[in-house]
């Protein structure tokens, strides 16, 4: 590590100083889970804590009411920490975003304590709706990340890991519209929208054998009709497609779309497809930053397993990583064998192990940021990257299409 022992002491003592508030933040988020784009109390908690520490906080950035940016420092090197705080419907913080968000806030507080000495600016970006809409993609397109030289966060998990990629993902809302009729007296006069959905699901099931490794299709029916004795005139579903990268995702969607078109063709129903949220790109973790993080984590007595070449689920941090040097390691704690997106995982979110993960994750991220600032080679590489991006970035009125706009043809 290239930072001095004085900087190390400043960072670690700052985490200790704020430890009570950071654990309280994690617990507060856990106790009051809010889903995508509804994280009003969560955003207010994060903003209030950072304002109390002297950060300049802007709420509702990029027209997202629950997004925020908090900055402290005046240096040319901008280190960005991404705070997630949305929960899942029905099962709360089953992905551990209370841990993620509190750790990112802790990292920002800790690194800010050494910002002047290190010649950097700390930027905490509150990123809503990771589980659904993809807040980071929206903020990226809006230019919120334009000055960020390095982006970091940790993600709650059953173990410590580094280096993994993630699957690209796209999501669609599917609607079939038919014609109602009495199901017994004159079914031949109706157009059965549920039959259209059944044909489509059958076609998807058969398609799976022909999909390349890494491509996953899954979905739910959200409306299958209203009365058993009426030919369903409307059915709806949500479908997600995951793939190893954005190119494979676009190709897979063409095959999946054809399955829904088959349902419409077979039954005479009308088909409507709408993109749901933003496409998530595959995650590309920066090897140099990963090495710095692993070393920092080791100083805390933790050892991360390398997952290089493996894939996690999906994250909108992938879109950030396509443009900006990024790390997205996992920070582990005992979950009794439970994995994310289950009620059992939620139950461990306020455990002593989860609280330690908040503090250790904050410390490791902050020490990584200090290393980036004090290593001449790393600092130069990151600043050169910002300058290159700023020279090539689109003008503001082109951002509606976005540097990370929909990847799906015909979406």
N, C-alpha and C positions, 0 to 999 in steps of 0.2 A: 504494500500500500504506500502511496506517495504523500498522504497527508501527515502533518506533524502530530506529535503526541498532544500538543496543546489543542489543536483542532479536534482530535479524537475526544479529548476530555470535554471540550465545549459541547460537542454533539451529544455525547452520552449523558452528560449532566442535564442537558436540556430535556431529553426524553424522561429522565427521572423526575425533573421538576414538573413536567406536564403529565406524568403518568396517571395521576388520579383523574384528571379531566379527560384523558384519552380513553381510559377504561369506561368512564361514565358515558362518554360519547358512544362507544361501541354498544354498551348496554342499552342506552336510550334508543339507538337505532333499532336494536333487536326487539325491544319492548313495543315499539310503535312502527311496525313494518308498513311501508308504503310502496305501491307498485309503480310501474313505469309512468313517468311524467306527472305523478301525483305526490312526489317526495317533498312536500312543502315543509313539513316539520323537520325532516332530515336536513334539507338545505339550510334552514334557519339555524339549526344546531351547529352545523359546520361553520357557517358564516359568522355566527356570534362568537365562537371560540377563537377563530382567527382574528377577528376584529379586536378582541380583548388582548391579543398578543401583538398588536400594532400593524397588522396587515391592512393593506388597502383592498377592500372587498367590493366587487361589482356583482350584483345579483341579476338574475334574469338575462344573462348574456345570450346573444344570438337568437333572441325571441323565444327562448326556452325558459319558462318561469322558474324551473327548479334547477337550472344550471347556474354556476357562479365561477368567478375568477378572483383569486386572492393573491396579491403580490407583496413581496418585501425585498428590499435591496435595490441597488442601482448598477450592478455590474453588467458587462456585455454578455456574459455567458448565462443563459436562461435555462435553469433546470426545472422541468415540469413534473409534477406529481399528479396522477389521476386518482380522484376519489370517487368511488362508486358507492351508492347508498340505496339503490332500489331493491325491492323484495319481490318474491314470487307470489302470484295469487294463491290464496288458501294455505300456503305452507311457510309464509314469512321468509326469514333470511336463511333459506335452505341452500343458498350458494355462498353464505358467509360474507355478504357485502358489508355488514356492520363491521367486520374485522378489516376488510379491504379499505373501507373509507376511513376508519379511525387510524389505521397504520399510515395511510397517505398523509393525513392531517398531521400526525406525529412527526413524519419525516420532514414536512414543510416547516413545522415549528423548530425542529432540531437544527436543520440546515440554515435556517434564517438566523440562528444565534451566531453563526460564523460567516454570514453572507458578506459583510464588509471586509473581513480579513481575506476571504477567498475571491473577492472581486466578482460576485455573481448576483443574479436575481433569482429568487425562489418564486415559482408560480404554481399555486395549487389550483387545479381545474376540477370543479365539481361536475361530474359527468353523469347525468341521469339516464335512466331507461336502457341500461346495458342488456337487460333480460328481454327486451322487446324491440323498441324503436331503433336503438343504436345512437345514443346521444353523442358519443365521440365522433361518429361519422358526420353528424350535423355540425358539430363544433369545428371539426377539421375543415369542412367546406366553407364555413363562415370566417375562417382565418384566425380562429382563436389560438391555434398551435403555430402560427407562422413564425414567431420569434423563438420557439422552444428548440433548444439544441439537443436535448436528451429528454425522453419521456419514460417515466417509471411508475410502477405500482407493484404490489404483491397481492396474491389471491389466496384466500383461505382454502385449505385442503387437509386431507388426513396426513400428509407428509410434506417435507421440504423438497423442492425440485427446481431445476433450472434447465433452460435451453429448449423446452418443447415448442412445437409449432401448434397451430390450431386449424380446424377445418373452416374453410369458407362456407358461408351459409346465405341462403336467400329464402324469404318467406312470402307466401301469397294467400290472399283471401279468395276463395272460390265460391261462386254462386251459380246455381242452375235455376232457371225459371221455366216452368211448364204451364199447364192449364188444369185448374181443379175440375173435378167431376165426382159424382157419387160413386163410391168404390164398389157398390153392389148393383145399382140400377143401370148405370151407364159408364162403366170404366173405360170403354173404348172411345168415349168422347174427351177424355182427359189426356194430358201429356205429363207423364210421371217424372217429376224432378228428382225423386228419390231413386228411381231406376237409373237415371243418368249418373247419379253419384255412385251407385252400386257398380255400374259398368266401369266407371273411371277407377274405382278402388280395385276392382278385379284386374284391370289392365295394369295398374301400378304394381300389384302383387306379382304378375307375370313378368313385368319389366325388370324387377329386382335381380333376376338371374342373369340378365344381360348387362347390368351396370358394372363398371370397372371397380376394382378395390378402392375403398375410400369414399365412394359415393353412397350416401344414405338418404332415404326418403321416408318421412314420417309425417303424420297429420292427425287431425281430429275432425269429426263431423260436429258442427256447432248448431245446426238446425236440420232435423230430418222430417219435418212436417208437423202439423198441429193436431190432426184428428185422424184416428185409424180408419174411419169410414169415409174419408175424403182423399181423393188422389192428390198427393202432395204437389202444390204448385210452386214451391220454392224450397230448395235445400242449400245449405252453405257449409263450408269447411275451411280449415286453414291447413296449408301444406308447407312443409319445410324441406329443402334440399340442401345437403351438405356435400362438400367435395374437398379434395386436397388443396386446390388453389382456385383462383377466380376463373381461369380459362376452363378448367374442368367443370366448374359450376355452371357456366353459361351453356356448355354443350349438354350437360345433364338436364338442364331445364327444358331444352327443346324436346327431349324425349318425354319428360314428365308432362309438359303442356299437351303433347299429342294424346296422352291418356285421357285427359279431361275433354279434349276435343272429340275423342271417340265416344264418350258418354253423351255428348250433345248430338252427335251424328246418329247414334243408334236409337235415340228416343225422340228426337225432334225438339228437345229442350234448348233454350238459349243459354249460352255460357258467358259469364263475366269473370275475368281474372283481374285482380288488383294487387299490386305490390304492397306488402305489409312491412312498413318500416324501411330500413336501409340494408343493403347487402353488406355482410361482414367479410372482409378479406382474410386470407390466411395470415397467421402471426409469424413474423420473422424477428427473432430475438438477436440483438447485437452481441456478437461473441466477446468483444472487448469489455463491454459493460457487464456482461454476464460473469466474466472472470473477476471483475472488481467486486461485484455483489457477492459472489461465492467466498471471496477472501474476507469481506466484511462480516458475512454470516459466520464464517469460521471463528472469528474473534469473539463471537458470542457463544461459542461452544456448540454450534449447530453445524451439521453437515448436510448439504443438499445433494440429492441424487441427480445425476445428469440424465435428462430425457431427450438429448439430442437425437433427432430422427424420429421421435414419437410425436403423436398429435393429441392435444386435449380436445375439448368439445369445440366451442366457437366463442369468439369475443370480438367486440368492435375495437379493441386495442389492436387487432390485426391491421385495420385500416391506417391507424397511426404509424404502425411499424413499417408500412410500405414506404413512408416518406421520411420518417424521423428515426434515428437510432433509439431503440426501445428495449426495455426488459419487462417481463411479466412472469416472474418466478412464483411458485406457490410457497406459502408459509404454513407449516403443518401443526396440528395438535390432535390429541386423541379424540376420535369421534365414535369410539366403540365399534369400529368397522363400517360405519355408515358412510355413504358417498353423497356428493352434492345432489341437490334437487330431491331430497327426501325429508319427511318430517323428522326422522331420526337425526339427520345432520343438523337441522335447525336446533334441536334440543341441546347441542353442545356449544352453541354460539356464545354463551356467557360463562363457560367453564373457566377454571383457572388456566388451563392450557390455551384457550382462545385469548384470554387476556394477555398472557405472555407473548402469544403470536403478534398481537397488536404492537406491543412495545419492542419486541425483537425485530419485527418487520420494519417499524419506523426507524429504528437505529441503523439497521443494515442498509436501508435505502438512503438515509442521510449520509452515512459514511461513504456510500458509493458516489453520491453527488460531490462530496468533498474530494474524493480521489480524482474524479473527472476534472475538477477545477484546478487541482494542484499538480496534475501531471501535464507538463508542457505538450507532449505529443497528443494526449487525449483531448486536451482543451483546443489545440489548434485544429484537430480533425473535426471536432464538433462545430466550432465556429465557421470553418470553411463550408461545412455542410449547410448551415443556415444561410450563408451568403449565396450559395448555389441555388437553394430553393427559392430565395427571395428574388433572384434574377429571373427565374423561370416560372414563377407563380402566375396564374391567370389573373386578369384584372377583375375587380370586384363584381362587375355586372355579368361576368361569365360564371360565377360561382354557383348559380342556381343549378347548372348542369353538374358542376362539382368535380373536384379532383377525385372524389370517391363516389360518384353518382352510381345509379343502378347499373349493375353488371349484366343484367338479364336482357336478352333480346326479346322484343315483343312483350315486355312486362306490362 
